[in-house]
Amino acid sequence: MRKKYFGTDGIRGKVNLDKINGEMFFKFGLAAGTYFKNLKKNKQTAIISKDTRLSGYALEPALVSGLASAGMHVYTLGPMPTNGLAMLTKTMKANMGIMITASHNPYYENGLKLFGPDGLKLSDNIERKIEKLIDSNIERNLSKPETLGRVKRLEDGNEKYINIIRKNFPKNFSLKGMKIAIDCANGAGYKVGPLLLKSLGAKVYAMGTSPNGLNINQNCGSTFPKKIKNLSAKHKVDLGISLDGDADRIILCDEKGNIVDGDQIVATLAERWKRKKILKGGVVGTLMSNYGLEKFFKAKKIKFLRANVGDRYVKEIMQKNHFNLGGEQSGHIILGKFATTGDGMLVALEVLFSMRKGKKASDLFEKFKPTPQLLENITVKNKSIINSKKCKKAINNANKLIKGYGRMLVRKSGTESKIRIMAESNNRDLIIRCVNIVKRSIN
């Protein structure tokens, strides 16, 4: 059954349109609070964090009001990375955690990512149950005056997050003598990113650390890797790190100026973990993972599975098959040994840990030659156009054309009003032709 509010990664949309407004956030809080309160009778606690969007200050009070009205005690943490929230949800033994963010999307969009008491993103089944509560009679879920929740601000969330991350590495782990550039996308990691690297002794060159509520992801961050490339070259650093708006994605830049995407990072970590006998089972990628990555794992005798796009689906397949590594080309990478969701800074530290004996970043990456891939993101008014006869026929024709030479993937974005068209083949002219066939049926 198709979900009404939730997409591939929580709830997302344009602010003050449709579902992203104060009224709906009150309903989201009331519904989520009601659902999770009923699972744990002896304690009703929710923790909330957010990125740096101006709209967060309008939406957070409404969400808090909904949760408190359901009888949940609420702790607000302010801006911090999504996985920091997930980690604290678990360590604080809260019923739930909510991140107010639209990830890599522009400032005029916002949304929610919900986590259960185990620090995991919610399953489709739980999201559907919460959706039913959203649309139910509000009065039925309101708490009595004497059982309303209390609200408290916690100022040390980022410090707690840093302490949790550092415990995953030896006490003597140091970045002293290393020069690192970091682009924090004017987002949730703008404080904690540079602070964490400096706490380990690195010389840090930072950008994207001056959020004004409107500049999150604006010509910076993981979707604009040229910025970290330029910053890295300017200061001749050992490694460049680029985060997205909620710091759960990472794109890297080596000391030679080469951009390293999520597929190459996953390949590097998987090979190292296998050598160190840390890798369990295999690796989970997505339908968007490059075919070159799949061939690399086959050559290395590492089992590789594909999940639907979205780190939540990657994690589900990881859990089902008892794997401890998975990730997306976009930079969502889940280190199952340490975390329950993507974490840009945690991945950065894992890479830096492997460089600690003087190894250069360029020696770590470029594990495989990517199969040429063309991705077109088509903005549409209604994503259901993908189900039209004209579009279906075009997709069928393109698939017939590329069969035996590569692959096609046409899907609705789960977070934006876009249709994503991807073709992959060593024949560049062929992938351009196939993408255009589908593109013409949409425009």
C-alpha positions in Angstrom: 0.0 0.0 0.0 1.4 3.4 -1.0 2.3 5.7 1.9 0.6 9.1 2.1 3.3 11.2 4.0 6.5 9.2 4.2 9.0 8.9 1.3 12.2 6.9 1.0 13.8 8.9 3.8 11.2 10.2 6.2 8.9 13.2 5.3 10.1 16.0 3.1 8.7 18.9 1.1 8.5 22.6 0.6 7.9 24.7 3.7 4.4 26.0 4.3 3.1 23.9 1.4 1.2 20.6 1.7 2.6 18.7 4.7 5.6 20.9 5.8 3.9 23.4 8.1 3.2 24.0 11.8 -0.3 22.3 11.8 1.1 19.1 10.2 4.1 19.0 12.4 1.9 19.2 15.4 0.0 16.2 14.0 3.2 14.3 13.2 4.4 14.9 16.8 1.1 13.8 18.3 0.9 10.7 16.1 4.5 9.6 16.6 4.4 10.3 20.3 1.2 8.3 20.6 2.6 5.3 18.8 5.9 5.2 20.6 4.4 6.0 24.0 2.3 2.9 23.8 5.4 0.7 23.2 7.1 1.6 26.5 4.7 2.3 29.4 7.4 3.1 32.1 9.1 5.9 30.2 7.9 8.4 27.5 10.9 10.3 26.1 11.6 11.8 22.7 14.7 13.7 21.6 14.8 16.2 18.8 17.6 17.6 16.7 17.7 19.6 13.5 19.9 21.1 10.8 20.3 24.9 10.3 17.3 25.8 8.1 15.5 28.9 9.1 12.2 27.0 8.9 13.4 24.7 11.7 12.7 27.4 14.2 9.0 27.6 13.0 8.5 23.8 12.8 10.3 22.6 15.9 7.9 24.2 18.4 4.9 22.7 16.6 6.5 19.2 16.7 7.4 19.6 20.3 3.8 20.7 21.1 2.5 17.5 19.4 4.8 15.2 21.3 4.2 16.9 24.7 0.4 16.8 24.0 0.8 13.0 23.5 2.4 12.8 26.9 6.0 12.5 25.7 8.8 14.3 27.6 10.9 16.1 25.0 14.6 17.0 25.0 15.7 19.4 22.2 19.4 19.3 21.2 19.7 22.0 18.5 21.8 21.4 15.3 23.7 18.2 15.2 24.3 15.4 12.6 21.6 12.9 12.0 23.6 9.9 13.2 24.4 11.9 16.4 20.7 12.0 17.1 20.4 8.3 16.3 23.2 7.4 18.7 21.8 9.5 21.5 18.3 8.1 21.0 19.9 4.7 21.8 22.3 5.8 24.6 19.7 7.9 26.3 17.2 5.0 26.1 14.6 7.3 24.6 11.4 6.0 23.0 12.2 7.8 19.8 14.3 10.4 18.0 13.3 12.9 15.4 15.7 14.9 13.1 14.2 18.0 11.5 16.0 18.1 8.1 15.7 18.0 4.4 19.2 16.6 4.1 20.9 17.7 0.8 17.8 19.7 -0.4 17.7 23.5 -0.6 16.8 25.7 2.4 13.1 26.2 1.3 12.4 22.5 1.9 12.3 20.7 5.2 11.2 17.4 6.7 11.6 14.7 9.4 13.6 11.6 9.9 12.3 9.3 12.6 14.2 6.8 14.7 13.1 4.1 17.0 14.6 3.3 20.4 17.2 1.1 18.7 18.5 4.1 16.8 17.2 2.6 13.5 15.0 4.4 11.0 11.4 3.2 10.9 10.2 0.4 8.8 7.5 0.9 6.1 5.0 -0.9 8.4 5.6 1.4 11.4 5.4 4.5 9.1 2.0 3.3 7.8 0.8 2.9 11.4 1.9 6.4 12.3 0.2 7.7 9.1 -3.1 6.2 10.3 -2.7 8.1 13.6 -1.9 11.3 11.8 -5.3 11.1 10.0 -7.2 9.9 13.1 -9.3 12.1 15.5 -6.8 14.4 17.2 -8.8 14.5 20.5 -8.5 10.8 20.9 -4.7 11.0 21.2 -4.4 14.1 23.5 -3.2 13.5 27.0 -4.9 14.6 30.1 -3.6 17.9 31.6 -1.8 16.1 34.4 0.0 13.7 32.0 1.3 16.3 29.5 5.0 16.0 28.6 7.7 18.3 29.8 10.3 20.0 27.5 14.0 20.6 28.2 16.9 21.9 26.2 20.2 20.0 26.3 23.2 22.0 25.3 25.8 19.2 25.2 24.5 17.0 22.4 27.5 17.5 20.1 29.9 16.8 22.9 28.1 13.6 23.7 28.2 12.6 20.0 31.9 13.2 19.8 32.6 11.1 22.9 30.6 8.2 21.4 32.4 8.4 18.1 35.9 8.6 19.6 35.2 5.5 21.8 35.1 3.5 18.5 38.8 4.1 18.0 41.9 3.5 20.1 42.7 6.1 22.7 46.0 6.9 21.1 44.5 7.6 17.7 45.8 11.0 16.6 45.6 13.2 13.5 48.5 15.3 14.7 50.6 16.4 11.7 47.7 16.0 9.2 46.1 18.7 7.3 42.4 18.3 6.6 39.9 20.4 4.7 36.2 20.1 5.5 33.1 21.5 3.8 30.2 21.4 6.3 27.5 22.6 3.8 26.4 25.3 6.3 24.5 22.5 7.8 24.1 20.2 10.9 27.8 19.4 11.1 29.1 23.0 11.0 30.2 22.8 14.7 30.9 19.2 15.3 32.9 18.5 12.1 35.8 20.9 12.7 35.6 20.4 16.4 36.0 16.6 16.1 39.0 16.8 13.8 40.7 19.4 15.9 40.2 17.4 19.0 42.3 14.6 17.4 45.1 17.1 16.6 44.5 17.8 12.9 45.2 21.2 11.3 41.7 22.0 9.9 40.7 24.2 7.0 36.9 24.6 7.1 34.2 26.1 5.0 30.4 26.0 5.1 30.5 26.8 8.8 28.5 30.1 8.8 24.9 29.1 8.5 22.4 31.9 8.2 19.3 29.7 7.8 19.1 30.2 4.0 22.6 29.0 2.8 22.4 25.3 3.7 23.7 23.2 0.8 23.9 26.5 -1.3 26.8 25.9 -3.7 28.6 23.9 -1.1 28.6 20.5 0.5 28.6 17.0 -1.0 26.4 17.9 -3.9 29.0 20.5 -5.0 32.3 18.6 -4.7 34.2 21.2 -6.7 34.3 23.3 -3.5 36.1 20.8 -1.4 38.5 20.1 -4.4 39.4 23.8 -4.5 39.8 24.1 -0.7 41.9 21.0 -0.6 44.2 22.3 -3.4 44.5 25.7 -1.8 45.9 24.3 1.4 47.6 21.2 0.0 45.8 18.9 2.5 46.0 15.2 3.1 42.3 14.7 2.8 39.2 16.8 1.9 35.8 16.0 3.5 32.5 17.2 2.2 29.3 16.7 4.1 25.6 17.3 3.2 23.0 19.3 5.1 22.5 16.8 7.9 26.0 15.3 7.8 24.9 11.8 7.0 26.6 11.8 3.6 30.2 12.2 2.7 32.2 12.8 -0.5 36.0 12.9 -0.2 38.9 14.5 -2.1 42.4 12.9 -2.1 45.7 14.9 -1.9 45.9 14.9 -5.7 42.5 16.5 -6.1 40.6 13.4 -7.1 36.9 13.4 -6.0 36.0 10.1 -4.3 32.3 9.1 -4.3 30.4 6.7 -2.0 31.0 3.6 -4.3 34.8 4.1 -4.1 34.7 4.7 -0.4 32.7 1.5 0.2 35.1 -0.5 -2.1 38.1 0.7 -0.1 36.5 0.0 3.3 35.3 -3.4 2.2 38.7 -4.5 1.0 40.4 -3.3 4.2 37.8 -4.8 6.5 38.1 -8.2 4.7 41.8 -8.1 5.0 41.5 -7.3 8.8 38.8 -9.9 9.1 36.3 -7.2 10.2 33.9 -7.6 7.3 30.8 -9.7 8.1 28.9 -11.5 5.3 29.4 -8.9 2.5 28.3 -5.5 1.3 25.0 -3.9 0.4 24.7 -1.3 -2.3 21.7 0.1 -4.1 20.2 0.0 -7.6 22.3 3.1 -8.3 25.6 1.5 -7.3 28.0 1.4 -10.3 28.4 -1.9 -12.1 32.1 -1.4 -11.8 31.7 -1.8 -8.0 29.8 -5.0 -8.5 32.6 -6.4 -10.7 35.2 -5.3 -8.2 33.5 -7.3 -5.4 33.1 -10.3 -7.6 36.8 -10.3 -8.3 37.6 -9.9 -4.6 35.1 -12.7 -3.7 33.1 -10.3 -1.6 29.3 -10.9 -1.6 27.4 -8.0 -2.9 23.6 -7.3 -2.7 21.5 -4.4 -4.0 18.8 -2.6 -2.1 16.3 0.0 -3.1 17.6 3.5 -3.1 17.7 5.0 0.5 20.1 4.1 3.3 17.1 2.8 5.3 16.6 0.0 2.7 20.4 -0.6 2.7 20.3 -1.1 6.5 17.3 -3.4 6.3 19.1 -5.7 3.8 22.2 -5.5 6.0 20.3 -6.6 9.0 18.5 -9.4 7.2 21.7 -10.9 5.9 23.9 -10.0 8.9 26.2 -7.8 6.9 28.1 -4.9 8.6 28.8 -2.6 5.6 26.6 -0.9 3.1 26.4 2.4 1.2 25.2 4.5 -1.6 27.1 6.2 -4.4 25.8 9.6 -3.0 27.9 9.1 0.1 25.4 7.5 2.5 27.6 4.9 4.1 26.6 2.7 7.0 29.4 1.2 9.2 27.3 -1.5 10.9 30.1 -2.1 13.3 29.6 1.4 14.8 26.3 2.9 13.6 22.7 2.3 12.6 22.6 4.9 9.8 24.8 7.0 7.6 27.4 9.2 9.3 29.8 11.4 7.3 32.2 12.1 10.2 32.4 8.5 11.3 33.2 7.4 7.8 35.9 10.2 7.6 37.5 8.9 10.8 37.5 5.3 9.6 39.3 6.5 6.4 41.7 8.7 8.4 42.4 5.8 10.8 43.6 3.7 7.8 45.9 6.6 6.8 47.5 7.0 10.3 50.8 5.3 9.4 51.6 7.8 6.6 49.5 6.2 3.8 48.3 8.7 1.2 44.6 9.0 0.4 45.3 8.4 -3.3 46.8 5.1 -2.4 43.6 4.0 -0.8 41.0 4.8 -3.4 40.4 4.1 -7.1 39.8 0.5 -6.4 37.8 0.0 -9.7 37.2 1.7 -13.0 33.6 2.9 -13.0 31.3 1.9 -15.8 30.2 5.1 -17.6 27.0 6.2 -16.0 24.6 9.0 -17.1 22.0 10.4 -14.6 19.4 12.9 -15.5 17.1 14.4 -12.9 13.9 15.7 -14.5 11.7 18.1 -12.4 8.0 17.2 -12.8 4.8 18.5 -11.4 3.5 15.0 -10.8 5.8 12.0 -10.3 3.0 9.7 -11.4 3.9 10.6 -15.0 6.3 7.6 -14.8 3.2 5.3 -14.9 1.8 6.9 -18.1 1.5 4.7 -21.2 3.9 7.0 -23.1 6.6 6.8 -20.4 6.2 3.1 -19.9 6.6 2.5 -23.6 9.7 4.7 -23.7 11.3 2.8 -20.7 10.5 -0.5 -22.4 12.1 0.6 -25.7 15.2 1.9 -23.9 15.6 -1.3 -21.9 15.4 -3.3 -25.2 18.0 -1.1 -26.7 20.5 -1.4 -23.9 19.9 -5.1 -23.0 23.2 -7.0 -23.2 25.3 -3.8 -23.2 24.4 -2.2 -19.9 21.4 -1.3 -17.7 18.7 1.3 -17.2 17.0 2.5 -14.1 14.1 5.0 -14.1 12.5 5.9 -10.7 10.6 8.5 -8.8 12.7 10.5 -6.3 11.6 9.7 -2.8 12.6 13.2 -1.6 12.0 15.6 -4.5 9.5 16.3 -7.3 11.8 14.6 -9.8 12.1 11.5 -12.0 15.6 10.1 -12.0 16.8 8.4 -15.2 20.1 6.5 -15.1 21.8 4.5 -17.9 25.0 2.6 -17.5 27.2 1.1 -20.3 30.7 1.2 -21.7 29.0 2.5 -24.9 28.7 6.3 -24.1 26.5 7.0 -27.2 24.2 4.2 -26.2 23.5 5.6 -22.7 22.9 9.1 -24.0 20.4 7.7 -26.6 18.6 5.6 -24.0 18.3 8.5 -21.5 17.0 10.8 -24.2 14.3 8.3 -25.2 12.9 8.3 -21.7 13.5 12.0 -21.1 11.4 12.9 -24.2 8.4 10.9 -22.8 8.5 13.0 -19.6 9.1 16.5 -20.9 
